Structures are given as C-alpha cells and as structure tokens.
Amino acid sequence: MDIFYRIDFWALIISVVGLGYYLVDRSSKGEKKHMLETFKENQKISLNIQDILNTYMTTFGKTNRVAFANTDTTIGNYYDILVEEHRLKLSDELYEHTKKEKISKATLHSRIDSLNKQNEALRLIELEAKLFLKKANDSRDNFFVM
C-alpha cells in the first residue's frame, strides 16, 4: 500500500475528482439554461393566450360566453384565472428567483418535466384560443356580407 504515500497518486485522484465535478457542474448549468428557456417560452405563450382572449372580449364584448363545452366557465372567468396563474407561476419575479436559486439535480429534472408538460398544455390552449378568435371573426365577417 505504498501507493497511498505517493504524491502522484493523490494528484491523479484530485484531478479525476475535479474533472468529474467540472463535467457534472457544466451539465447542470446546461440543464438549468434549458429550464429557464422553457420558462420564458411558457411565459410568452401564456401572455399570448391572454392577449387573444382580451382581443376577443374587447372586440365582441362577450365575457359571459361559455369558454368550453361541458363547462360553466365563461371567457371572462377563464381570462381571470389565466392572469392569476401567470402571476403565480410565470411571473418575472419568479423567473429571477429561479435564475438565482441553487437547486439539486433531482429538483431541476422535476421542474424541467413540469415546465415541459405546462408548455404542451399552453400550446394546446393557445391553438384553441386562436381558432376560437378566428371562428368569431369569420362569423362576424359573414354576418356583415349578407
């Protein structure tokens, strides 16, 4: 066991551990960057949905219209819920806090997964909102043509 007394052995161990730490840290930074980019994308989609619904309510003045079949939720209520959810889960303050926060790899992966699911849901809602507004505009245009 003379190897434990040799300085070159310990230099090699320290180098390997240091390299391992560097690679893990670099990987985590890349994942955190991905998480923050997804957060910003979700923020952008959420604001776009709010804008579409606001345009609909302003243009057609129908805040009491039912937003979805088989529900009692009105467009006005749905808009209010979206604004509140955005404030709680996608605000600039939360982004800045998350950006500065040190988080474990497990928590990072969990957040990335949640943000990816949120992104999928927001994209579907955005598509529905765009179709909803287009249908309303087409109906209005056809009404005035007659």
C-alpha positions as CSV (number, residue, x, y, z in Angstrom):
1,M,0.0,0.0,0.0
2,D,2.9,2.3,-0.7
3,I,0.8,3.9,-3.4
4,F,-1.2,5.9,-0.8
5,Y,2.0,7.6,0.2
6,R,2.9,8.7,-3.3
7,I,2.1,12.3,-4.3
8,D,1.5,11.5,-7.9
9,F,-1.3,9.1,-6.8
10,W,-3.1,11.8,-4.9
11,A,-2.5,14.3,-7.7
12,L,-4.3,11.9,-10.1
13,I,-7.2,11.4,-7.7
14,I,-7.6,15.1,-7.2
15,S,-7.5,15.7,-10.9
16,V,-10.1,13.0,-11.6
17,V,-12.4,14.2,-8.9
18,G,-12.0,17.8,-10.1
19,L,-12.7,16.8,-13.7
20,G,-15.8,14.9,-12.6
21,Y,-17.1,17.8,-10.7
22,Y,-16.5,20.2,-13.6
23,L,-18.4,17.9,-16.0
24,V,-21.3,17.5,-13.7
25,D,-21.5,21.2,-12.9
26,R,-21.3,22.1,-16.6
27,S,-24.1,19.6,-17.4
28,S,-26.3,21.1,-14.6
29,K,-25.7,24.6,-16.0
30,G,-26.9,23.5,-19.4
31,E,-30.0,21.9,-17.9
32,K,-30.7,25.0,-15.9
33,K,-30.4,27.1,-19.0
34,H,-32.8,24.8,-20.8
35,M,-35.2,25.1,-17.8
36,L,-35.0,28.9,-17.9
37,E,-35.6,29.0,-21.7
38,T,-38.7,26.8,-21.3
39,F,-39.9,29.0,-18.5
40,K,-39.6,32.1,-20.8
41,E,-41.3,30.3,-23.7
42,N,-44.2,29.3,-21.4
43,Q,-44.4,32.9,-20.2
44,K,-44.6,34.1,-23.8
45,I,-47.3,31.6,-24.7
46,S,-49.3,32.5,-21.6
47,L,-49.2,36.2,-22.4
48,N,-50.2,35.5,-26.0
49,I,-53.3,33.5,-24.8
50,Q,-54.2,36.3,-22.5
51,D,-53.9,38.8,-25.4
52,I,-56.1,36.6,-27.7
53,L,-58.8,36.3,-25.1
54,N,-58.6,40.0,-24.3
55,T,-58.9,40.8,-28.0
56,Y,-62.0,38.5,-28.2
57,M,-63.6,40.2,-25.2
58,T,-62.8,43.7,-26.4
59,T,-63.9,43.1,-30.0
60,F,-67.1,41.1,-29.3
61,G,-67.9,42.2,-25.8
62,K,-68.8,38.6,-24.8
63,T,-67.2,38.0,-21.5
64,N,-70.1,35.8,-20.3
65,R,-69.9,33.4,-23.2
66,V,-69.1,29.8,-22.1
67,A,-65.4,29.2,-22.9
68,F,-65.5,25.4,-23.3
69,A,-68.2,22.8,-24.0
70,N,-69.4,20.9,-20.9
71,T,-68.3,23.6,-18.5
72,D,-69.8,26.6,-16.9
73,T,-66.6,28.6,-17.2
74,T,-67.0,31.8,-19.0
75,I,-64.4,33.5,-21.2
76,G,-64.1,36.3,-18.6
77,N,-63.6,33.9,-15.8
78,Y,-61.1,31.9,-17.8
79,Y,-59.2,35.0,-18.6
80,D,-59.1,36.0,-14.9
81,I,-57.8,32.5,-14.0
82,L,-55.1,32.7,-16.7
83,V,-53.9,36.1,-15.4
84,E,-53.8,34.8,-11.8
85,E,-52.0,31.6,-12.8
86,H,-49.5,33.6,-14.8
87,R,-48.9,35.9,-11.8
88,L,-48.3,32.9,-9.5
89,K,-46.3,30.5,-11.8
90,L,-44.8,32.5,-14.7
91,S,-44.1,36.0,-13.3
92,D,-40.8,37.8,-14.0
93,E,-40.1,37.8,-10.2
94,L,-40.4,34.0,-10.1
95,Y,-38.1,33.8,-13.1
96,E,-35.4,36.0,-11.5
97,H,-35.7,34.0,-8.2
98,T,-35.4,30.7,-10.1
99,K,-32.5,32.0,-12.1
100,K,-30.5,32.8,-8.9
101,E,-31.6,29.8,-7.0
102,K,-29.3,26.9,-6.4
103,I,-31.3,23.7,-7.0
104,S,-30.4,20.0,-6.9
105,K,-30.2,17.9,-10.0
106,A,-33.4,15.9,-9.0
107,T,-35.3,19.2,-8.4
108,L,-34.0,20.5,-11.7
109,H,-35.2,17.5,-13.6
110,S,-38.6,17.6,-11.9
111,R,-39.0,21.3,-12.8
112,I,-38.0,20.7,-16.4
113,D,-40.6,17.9,-16.6
114,S,-43.3,20.2,-15.1
115,L,-42.4,23.0,-17.5
116,N,-42.5,20.7,-20.5
117,K,-45.9,19.5,-19.5
118,Q,-47.0,23.1,-18.9
119,N,-45.6,24.0,-22.3
120,E,-47.6,21.3,-24.1
121,A,-50.8,22.4,-22.3
122,L,-50.3,26.0,-23.1
123,R,-49.6,25.3,-26.8
124,L,-52.9,23.4,-27.0
125,I,-54.8,26.2,-25.2
126,E,-53.1,28.8,-27.5
127,L,-54.2,26.9,-30.6
128,E,-57.8,26.6,-29.3
129,A,-57.8,30.3,-28.5
130,K,-56.6,31.2,-31.9
131,L,-59.2,29.0,-33.6
132,F,-61.8,30.4,-31.3
133,L,-61.0,34.0,-32.3
134,K,-60.7,33.1,-36.0
135,K,-64.1,31.5,-35.9
136,A,-65.6,34.5,-34.2
137,N,-64.0,36.8,-36.7
138,D,-65.2,34.7,-39.6
139,S,-68.7,34.6,-38.2
140,R,-68.7,38.4,-37.9
141,D,-67.4,38.8,-41.4
142,N,-70.0,36.5,-42.8
143,F,-72.7,38.3,-40.9
144,F,-71.8,41.7,-42.5
145,V,-71.6,40.2,-46.0
146,M,-75.3,39.3,-46.1
